Amino acid sequence: MIDLHVHSNKSDGTFSPTQLVEYAVKKGLTAFALTDHDTADGLEEAIAASKSRPVTVIPGIEFSTSYEDKDIHVLGLAIHYKAPVFLSALADFVASREQRNERMCQKLRDYAKIDITYEKLKQASPGAVITRAHYAGYLLEHGVVNSMPEAFERFIGDQAPCFIPREKVTPLQAVRLIREAEGIPVLAHPPLYHLSDARLEALVKMLTENGLAGVEALYSTYTPGEETHMKSLARKYGLLITGGSDFHGARKPDIDMGTGKGNLYVHDSILDALYAYQAR
């Protein structure tokens, strides 16, 4: 059993990369992909931790992109994460994210009179890429809200008064960057975008024509119908299928590594197919 979609505390998960390796062994996984949001910072640690353990760490990333006013995620699997072009792009992403975070903190101070700074967020989550989940956790810990969903609803959700959108690449740019890093680009959890069938197929067709290699057809929250639809799209466009839990640790307590909500199973043969594709 494998898991090709896992997050560490280098983005918005709660397990360190080393803890993920240890937990993967406990869960009986033979391999997992560390796919933190817009960062490869946890890969060295995870790969080093796996060397003395019976589990393989697949270097990955999850890019947040924008398409028709939707937040679309593209996974990069088996990436050469030290490629200069890849590292340069990540540096640009970090700079853009930091500027946005400074502005969001200012909005929270001005609009809601909340004692928050970007420095305080970074101190609360050392080494992590700061996401809105970190904001919500900070507001909860400081008694501003009673739950993380409330933080999004009142302050930092897409339609909330303190939200500032981050400059994002397009899905097409993400696919091309992953290709340049010799990785395998995969459209992550398509049903979550709530696109019509026609719009989703148009996106898959366009990306496939420009290097998309796979679609995440197995996922923690899919209904049987959604899984069937994703497999059908993959067959139609000659794409690989991948699968993952989208494990975040305590931030998504109902989703476990490897098994998702309890009925997820991603067979090792899926990884074999990815490696065969990459070796072509």
N, C-alpha and C positions, 0 to 999 in steps of 0.2 A: 504494500500500500504506500502511496506517495501523496504529497500535498503541494500543489504548484502555485499557492497564493497565501503567503504568510507575512505578517508584519511584526517588527520588533519595536523596542522603545527608541530606535533611531528615527522613527516617524511617529505613528500614533498607537502603536502596540504598547503593552506593559511588560513583556518579557524582554530581557536582554538577548542579544544574539546567542550567547553561550547557553542561556537558559532554554532557548528554543531548541538548540541541539539536544540538550539533556532531555527535554520533554518529548521530542520526536522519538528518541530512543525508547523512552518509557511507553510511548504510544505504539511502538512497533513499526514505525515508518522506516522504509528503506532509503527514502530521499524526500527532501522538501526544497522549495524555492523560496528564498527570502526576497520579498518584493515590496520593500518599503516605498513610501510615496516620495517620488522625485529625489531620492538619495540612494547612494550605494555605500554609505558610511558604515553599515553593519556587516558588510560582506567579509572583510578580512577577518574579523573576530569569529564569525560563524564558521567560516571555512577552516580556520585554525583549530577551533574547538572540535570540529568533526573528524579531524585526522586520527584521533585515537578512539573513535567511536564508530559503531556499525551503521552509520547513516551518511548519505551524501548531501552536501549543500549545493544547490544549483544557484549560481549568481543571477539575480534578477532585479527588477525595478517595476514600479507602477507609476506611469506618467498620468497626471491629471491634465486633460486637454479640454478644449471648448469646441462644440459643434452645434450650430443652430440653437444657440442659447442653452445648450445642455452640457452638463459636466460629464465628459466621456473619458473612461480610463483605458489605457493601453498598457498591457503587461509586456515587458521585455524579458525573455527567458534565455538562460545560457549565454548571457552577454559577456563580452570582453570588457569588463568594467574599468580597466586601466587604459583603454584606448584614448589617446589625446583628444580626439574629437568629442568623445563621450564626456570626458572630464570637463572640457571647456563648456559644453552645453549645461552640465549640472551646475557649474559655477554661476552661469547666467541665471539659472532658475533660483539659486539661493539668493542672489542679489535682489531679484524681483520679489521673492517672498518676504525678505527682510524689510523692504520698503513698504510693502502692504501691511505687514504686522505693526510697524511703527505707526502707521496711519490709523489702523484699527484701534490700537491702544489709546491714541489721542482721542478718537471718537468716543470710546467708552468713558474716558475721563471727562470730556466736555458734555456729552449728552446725559450720562447716567451718574456722573460724579463718583465713578469707581476708581479706587486706588490701584491702578494697574499700569505697568510699563512692560515693554518688550524684554528688558533686562530681568525683571522679576519672573516673567514666564520662562525665560531660558534658565534661570537659577532653579526653578521648580522642576525642570525636566532637562538636566544637563546632557548635552550632546544630541538632543532630539531635534528633528525638523519640526518646528512649531506649526500645528494645525489648529483648526477651530475646536477640535476635541480638547486640546490643551487649554484654550480659553474657557470652555465650558467647565472643565475640571477645576480651574482656578476660581471661577465664580462660585462654584459649589463649595469648595473648600473654605472660601472666605464669607460664606453665609449670604451672598447676594441672591442666590436662587436656591430652590429646594431640590432640584434635579438637573441633570445635564440637558434633557429635552427642554426644560423651561429656559435654560440659558440660550438655546437656539431660538426658541419662540420669541423671547422678549428682546434679545440683544444681537445675536450673531448669525441667525439663519438667513437664508437668501433674501427674504423680504423684510428682515428686521432692520431697525434704524442704525445699528452700528456696523453692519456688514459692508465690507469693501471688497469687490471682486478682485482677484489676482490676475495679472496678465498671464495668459496661458498659451501654450502652443496648440496647434490644431492636431487632430488625430493623425492626419497625413504626415505632419512634421515629426511626430513621435515615432511613427512606423519607419520613416526614413532614417531617423537617428539610431534606432535600434538596429536597423540593417547595417548602418555604418559601423556599429560596434559588434558586428557579426553575430547578433543575437536573433532570437525568434520572436517577431511581434505577434501579439495575441490580443484580440478585442475582449476586454474583461466584462463579465456579467452583463451582457446586453439587455436582458429583460428589466434590469433596474432603471434603465433610462426612460422607460415608458414612451418609447417611440412607436408610431404606428408600424404595422408590418411592412408597409411600403417604404417608409422613411428608413427603417432599420436595414432593409435589404439594399436600399440605395447606398447607405453608408458602407455596408459590408462589400458591396460590389466595387465601389470606388476605392476602398482601402486595399482590396484584393488585387486590383489592377496596379496598385502602387507598392506591393510588397507584403501585405498582411499575410501571415502564414497560418494563423489559427484562431479559433473562437473558444471561449470558456463555456463548454457545453455541460459541465458538471459543477454544481455550486450549492452551497449550503442551503439557500432559501428557495431554490427552484421548485415549482410544482412539476408533476410529471409531464404536463402539457408544455411547459417552458423548456424542459430538457429535450423533449422530442423536437420542438421547434428549432432549438439551437443545433441539434445533430443534423436536422434536415438542411439548415442553412450551410453547415459545414460541408455536407455531401454535395450540395448544389454548386458550391464555389471551389470545391477541391481543397478545403482547408483541414488542417489538423484539428483535433479536439483536445482540449486540456481541461483540467478540473482542479478546484481548490476550495478550501474552507473560508478564506478571507479571515483567518484567525487574528484576533487583536488582544487576546488575553482578557483581562478584567474589563476592558472597555466594551467587549461584546461577550458577556458571560454565558450566553446561551449557545455560542458557537465554539466547538472544540476543534483542536488541531487534528487534521486527518479525517474526522468523522462529521464535522459541521454540526448540524442539529441532531445527529444520530443516524442518519440514513445516507450519508455521503461515503462513497468508496471510489477512489481513483486508482486504477490498476497500474502496476509497474509497466505494462506494455505501452501505455500512453507516453511514458518517458522514453522508452525504446524508440517509438515512432518519431519523437522530437529529435533525438540524437541522429537517427537515420536521415531525417530531413536536413539537418545541419551539415551532415557529412557529404551531401550530394555535390 
